[in-house]
Amino acid sequence: MTDLTMLRPEAEDGAISFARGFVKSDAFMQLFREGMGLVEATASYLDGDGRAESAALPREVSLTYATESMRLTTRLMQIASWLLVQRAVAEGEMSAEQARNEHNKVRIAEPMLQPTSVEAARLPQRLRDLIGHSIRLQERIRNLDAQMSGAIRPAAANPVRGQIESLQARLGLLR
């Protein structure tokens, strides 16, 4: 992704207004608390119950556990970094230039391949829940980052909408 629109002085359009407004909003603070809470919950799990659960896994599953816990940690560090940079800019603790440099160092990566359902089913439920939550949060942040940078990704075609339009056309309801 490109630089955040809110960090580019030449971008004075709707995206910059959204970006500036969003990072100062209650919705952003809720997202921030959710992200940091997930980081904290994951660290607590991996250092506590997760250790005991991973030790009890069969050898072939413990390799998947190690891989997925590493991916989870990486994903959460990227999320936390993005959230902290956004908050710092919103609170005036970081200049636009500093934020651009940070944004270029740490990006919200494309989602990683997930274990197959057979592999994932053998992982502890709590780890699976944390992975699922982190993936959903990562996608929300990727979408926000795209909106804030002005690089809004085209929405995927809605198959239900296509079916409704097809039915309306057949019934003569669509003009």
Salt bridges, closest charged atoms under 4 A:
GLU12 OE1 - ARG20 NH1 3.82
GLU34 OE2 - HIS133 NE2 2.76
GLU34 OE1 - ARG140 NH2 2.89
ASP47 OD1 - ARG51 NH2 3.41
GLU60 OE2 - ARG122 NH2 2.98
GLU68 OE2 - ARG71 NH1 3.01
GLU97 OE1 - ARG100 NH2 2.68
GLU102 OE2 - LYS105 NZ 3.31
GLU110 OE2 - ARG142 NH2 2.69
GLU139 OE1 - ARG142 NE 3.93
GLU139 OE2 - ARG153 NH2 3.00
ASP145 OD1 - HIS103 NE2 3.42
GLU165 OE2 - ARG161 NE 3.22
